[in-house]
Amino acid sequence: MIAHLSGKLTQVWPTQVVVEAHGVGYEVLIPLSSFDRMPKPPAPIKLLTHLVVREDAHQLYGFLTEEERDLFRMLIQKVSGIGPKTALDVLSGIPAADFKSAVVRSDAARLSAIKGIGKKTAERIILELKDKLGVAGAWEAASRKGQCSAEDQTISDAVLALISLGYKQADALQAVRAAQEKSGAGEQASVEALVYQALRKL
């Protein structure tokens, strides 16, 4: 596996770049999310990569961030029917944090608005990735927009604690919500108190 590629960026197109390293020009497919942040060639660059080996070709896919590459790998490895091209369409059509939020919130309409993703594929993505992404995805997206309240953060921490103990995300969230309502303390409820009460329900 080729983990990364460092060299000189010589050519850039919306879906592909050429990186020259040690006299060899490597063609690398990229999502639009990476294209938008590419420097103007010629320029030094380092791309995180994923190599896809097929009978008729060896194709490199490149990303500027680990988050993009991790999401690409999760889509092609964990969701049936999703190949590299469709995974690139997803990264090109929605920010990674918003994708995680849509999956955790079961927002099939948001996902099906992405090019190449129909309603059935969106529902399959949610079904197969929801527990893998975890409840943290929703709070991560909100936090980046400055919308994550102290109460939300406490709930998130409590749910993550339960997930680390082996409980499923959906069950953990339901138990924490119920514990919060029972306590009546709102944002004053501590993580420890919510976890304790949730464990009594699970």
Order of alpha helices (4+ residues) and beta strands (2+ residues): beta-beta-beta-alpha-beta-beta-alpha-alpha-alpha-alpha-alpha-alpha-alpha-alpha-alpha
